[in-house]
């Protein structure tokens, strides 16, 4: 993955991805 592209993502997307990584499930993160 190109780290430079990460800066182009909206903060909300990054936070959502972080929540999914913490819970280990995107569906679980979406319910929050």
mmCIF file as gemmi writes it, N, C-alpha and C atoms, coordinates in Angstrom:
data_model
loop_
_atom_site.group_PDB
_atom_site.id
_atom_site.type_symbol
_atom_site.label_atom_id
_atom_site.label_alt_id
_atom_site.label_comp_id
_atom_site.label_asym_id
_atom_site.label_entity_id
_atom_site.label_seq_id
_atom_site.pdbx_PDB_ins_code
_atom_site.Cartn_x
_atom_site.Cartn_y
_atom_site.Cartn_z
_atom_site.occupancy
_atom_site.B_iso_or_equiv
_atom_site.pdbx_formal_charge
_atom_site.auth_seq_id
_atom_site.auth_asym_id
_atom_site.pdbx_PDB_model_num
ATOM 1 N N . UNK Axp A 1 ? 0.849 -1.201 0 1 0 ? 1 A 1
ATOM 2 C CA . UNK Axp A 1 ? 0 0 0 1 0 ? 1 A 1
ATOM 3 C C . UNK Axp A 1 ? 0.883 1.25 0 1 0 ? 1 A 1
ATOM 4 N N . UNK Axp A 2 ? 0.514 2.23 -0.766 1 0 ? 2 A 1
ATOM 5 C CA . UNK Axp A 2 ? 1.273 3.469 -0.817 1 0 ? 2 A 1
ATOM 6 C C . UNK Axp A 2 ? 0.842 4.359 0.343 1 0 ? 2 A 1
ATOM 7 N N . UNK Axp A 3 ? 1.751 4.624 1.253 1 0 ? 3 A 1
ATOM 8 C CA . UNK Axp A 3 ? 1.41 5.403 2.441 1 0 ? 3 A 1
ATOM 9 C C . UNK Axp A 3 ? 0.974 6.819 2.093 1 0 ? 3 A 1
ATOM 10 N N . UNK Axp A 4 ? 1.462 7.347 0.995 1 0 ? 4 A 1
ATOM 11 C CA . UNK Axp A 4 ? 1.113 8.715 0.606 1 0 ? 4 A 1
ATOM 12 C C . UNK Axp A 4 ? -0.373 8.829 0.267 1 0 ? 4 A 1
ATOM 13 N N . UNK Axp A 5 ? -0.975 7.738 -0.188 1 0 ? 5 A 1
ATOM 14 C CA . UNK Axp A 5 ? -2.389 7.765 -0.56 1 0 ? 5 A 1
ATOM 15 C C . UNK Axp A 5 ? -3.28 7.826 0.68 1 0 ? 5 A 1
ATOM 16 N N . UNK Axp A 6 ? -2.75 7.395 1.821 1 0 ? 6 A 1
ATOM 17 C CA . UNK Axp A 6 ? -3.53 7.413 3.053 1 0 ? 6 A 1
ATOM 18 C C . UNK Axp A 6 ? -3.931 8.832 3.439 1 0 ? 6 A 1
ATOM 19 N N . UNK Axp A 7 ? -3.086 9.799 3.125 1 0 ? 7 A 1
ATOM 20 C CA . UNK Axp A 7 ? -3.356 11.181 3.493 1 0 ? 7 A 1
ATOM 21 C C . UNK Axp A 7 ? -4.502 11.758 2.667 1 0 ? 7 A 1
ATOM 22 N N . UNK Axp A 8 ? -4.845 11.1 1.574 1 0 ? 8 A 1
ATOM 23 C CA . UNK Axp A 8 ? -5.916 11.591 0.714 1 0 ? 8 A 1
ATOM 24 C C . UNK Axp A 8 ? -7.286 11.156 1.223 1 0 ? 8 A 1
ATOM 25 N N . UNK Axp A 9 ? -7.29 10.18 2.125 1 0 ? 9 A 1
ATOM 26 C CA . UNK Axp A 9 ? -8.559 9.681 2.64 1 0 ? 9 A 1
ATOM 27 C C . UNK Axp A 9 ? -9.137 10.647 3.666 1 0 ? 9 A 1
ATOM 28 N N . UNK Axp A 10 ? -10.462 10.801 3.664 1 0 ? 10 A 1
ATOM 29 C CA . UNK Axp A 10 ? -11.124 11.656 4.653 1 0 ? 10 A 1
ATOM 30 C C . UNK Axp A 10 ? -10.887 11.112 6.06 1 0 ? 10 A 1
ATOM 31 N N . UNK Axp A 11 ? -10.855 12.002 7.036 1 0 ? 11 A 1
ATOM 32 C CA . UNK Axp A 11 ? -10.621 11.579 8.414 1 0 ? 11 A 1
ATOM 33 C C . UNK Axp A 11 ? -11.689 10.589 8.87 1 0 ? 11 A 1
ATOM 34 N N . UNK Axp A 12 ? -12.905 10.8 8.42 1 0 ? 12 A 1
ATOM 35 C CA . UNK Axp A 12 ? -14.011 9.915 8.812 1 0 ? 12 A 1
ATOM 36 C C . UNK Axp A 12 ? -13.757 8.492 8.335 1 0 ? 12 A 1
ATOM 37 N N . UNK Axp A 13 ? -13.216 8.366 7.111 1 0 ? 13 A 1
ATOM 38 C CA . UNK Axp A 13 ? -12.918 7.047 6.562 1 0 ? 13 A 1
ATOM 39 C C . UNK Axp A 13 ? -11.82 6.383 7.371 1 0 ? 13 A 1
ATOM 40 N N . UNK Axp A 14 ? -10.816 7.155 7.746 1 0 ? 14 A 1
ATOM 41 C CA . UNK Axp A 14 ? -9.708 6.613 8.527 1 0 ? 14 A 1
ATOM 42 C C . UNK Axp A 14 ? -10.195 6.157 9.895 1 0 ? 14 A 1
ATOM 43 N N . UNK Axp A 15 ? -11.075 6.939 10.497 1 0 ? 15 A 1
ATOM 44 C CA . UNK Axp A 15 ? -11.605 6.589 11.818 1 0 ? 15 A 1
ATOM 45 C C . UNK Axp A 15 ? -12.489 5.35 11.727 1 0 ? 15 A 1
ATOM 46 N N . UNK Axp A 16 ? -13.249 5.238 10.646 1 0 ? 16 A 1
ATOM 47 C CA . UNK Axp A 16 ? -14.111 4.079 10.45 1 0 ? 16 A 1
ATOM 48 C C . UNK Axp A 16 ? -13.261 2.829 10.261 1 0 ? 16 A 1
ATOM 49 N N . UNK Axp A 17 ? -12.174 2.971 9.498 1 0 ? 17 A 1
ATOM 50 C CA . UNK Axp A 17 ? -11.277 1.838 9.269 1 0 ? 17 A 1
ATOM 51 C C . UNK Axp A 17 ? -10.589 1.444 10.57 1 0 ? 17 A 1
ATOM 52 N N . UNK Axp A 18 ? -10.219 2.437 11.378 1 0 ? 18 A 1
ATOM 53 C CA . UNK Axp A 18 ? -9.579 2.172 12.659 1 0 ? 18 A 1
ATOM 54 C C . UNK Axp A 18 ? -10.542 1.43 13.583 1 0 ? 18 A 1
ATOM 55 N N . UNK Axp A 19 ? -11.806 1.834 13.569 1 0 ? 19 A 1
ATOM 56 C CA . UNK Axp A 19 ? -12.808 1.179 14.399 1 0 ? 19 A 1
ATOM 57 C C . UNK Axp A 19 ? -12.981 -0.272 13.967 1 0 ? 19 A 1
ATOM 58 N N . UNK Axp A 20 ? -12.955 -0.493 12.653 1 0 ? 20 A 1
ATOM 59 C CA . UNK Axp A 20 ? -13.096 -1.847 12.122 1 0 ? 20 A 1
ATOM 60 C C . UNK Axp A 20 ? -11.891 -2.69 12.511 1 0 ? 20 A 1
ATOM 61 N N . UNK Axp A 21 ? -10.718 -2.079 12.493 1 0 ? 21 A 1
ATOM 62 C CA . UNK Axp A 21 ? -9.501 -2.8 12.851 1 0 ? 21 A 1
ATOM 63 C C . UNK Axp A 21 ? -9.519 -3.166 14.336 1 0 ? 21 A 1
ATOM 64 N N . UNK Axp A 22 ? -10.027 -2.263 15.153 1 0 ? 22 A 1
ATOM 65 C CA . UNK Axp A 22 ? -10.079 -2.506 16.597 1 0 ? 22 A 1
ATOM 66 C C . UNK Axp A 22 ? -11.076 -3.618 16.922 1 0 ? 22 A 1
ATOM 67 N N . UNK Axp A 23 ? -12.225 -3.602 16.257 1 0 ? 23 A 1
ATOM 68 C CA . UNK Axp A 23 ? -13.262 -4.595 16.528 1 0 ? 23 A 1
ATOM 69 C C . UNK Axp A 23 ? -13.003 -5.883 15.765 1 0 ? 23 A 1
ATOM 70 N N . UNK Axp A 24 ? -12.215 -5.789 14.679 1 0 ? 24 A 1
ATOM 71 C CA . UNK Axp A 24 ? -11.909 -6.962 13.871 1 0 ? 24 A 1
ATOM 72 C C . UNK Axp A 24 ? -13.053 -7.297 12.937 1 0 ? 24 A 1
ATOM 73 N N . UNK Axp A 25 ? -14.023 -6.402 12.842 1 0 ? 25 A 1
ATOM 74 C CA . UNK Axp A 25 ? -15.164 -6.647 11.962 1 0 ? 25 A 1
ATOM 75 C C . UNK Axp A 25 ? -15.768 -5.326 11.507 1 0 ? 25 A 1
ATOM 76 N N . UNK Axp A 26 ? -15.918 -5.171 10.192 1 0 ? 26 A 1
ATOM 77 C CA . UNK Axp A 26 ? -16.502 -3.943 9.667 1 0 ? 26 A 1
ATOM 78 C C . UNK Axp A 26 ? -17.97 -3.836 10.066 1 0 ? 26 A 1
ATOM 79 N N . UNK Axp A 27 ? -18.671 -4.954 10.11 1 0 ? 27 A 1
ATOM 80 C CA . UNK Axp A 27 ? -20.088 -4.934 10.459 1 0 ? 27 A 1
ATOM 81 C C . UNK Axp A 27 ? -20.273 -4.491 11.905 1 0 ? 27 A 1
ATOM 82 N N . UNK Axp A 28 ? -19.376 -4.927 12.775 1 0 ? 28 A 1
ATOM 83 C CA . UNK Axp A 28 ? -19.46 -4.541 14.181 1 0 ? 28 A 1
ATOM 84 C C . UNK Axp A 28 ? -19.165 -3.059 14.333 1 0 ? 28 A 1
ATOM 85 N N . UNK Axp A 29 ? -18.221 -2.552 13.552 1 0 ? 29 A 1
ATOM 86 C CA . UNK Axp A 29 ? -17.859 -1.137 13.619 1 0 ? 29 A 1
ATOM 87 C C . UNK Axp A 29 ? -18.989 -0.273 13.075 1 0 ? 29 A 1
ATOM 88 N N . UNK Axp A 30 ? -19.709 -0.795 12.088 1 0 ? 30 A 1
ATOM 89 C CA . UNK Axp A 30 ? -20.796 -0.042 11.468 1 0 ? 30 A 1
ATOM 90 C C . UNK Axp A 30 ? -21.963 0.123 12.44 1 0 ? 30 A 1
ATOM 91 N N . UNK Axp A 31 ? -22.102 -0.821 13.376 1 0 ? 31 A 1
ATOM 92 C CA . UNK Axp A 31 ? -23.204 -0.756 14.329 1 0 ? 31 A 1
ATOM 93 C C . UNK Axp A 31 ? -22.955 0.284 15.409 1 0 ? 31 A 1
ATOM 94 N N . UNK Axp A 32 ? -21.729 0.77 15.521 1 0 ? 32 A 1
ATOM 95 C CA . UNK Axp A 32 ? -21.403 1.75 16.552 1 0 ? 32 A 1
ATOM 96 C C . UNK Axp A 32 ? -21.999 3.094 16.218 1 0 ? 32 A 1
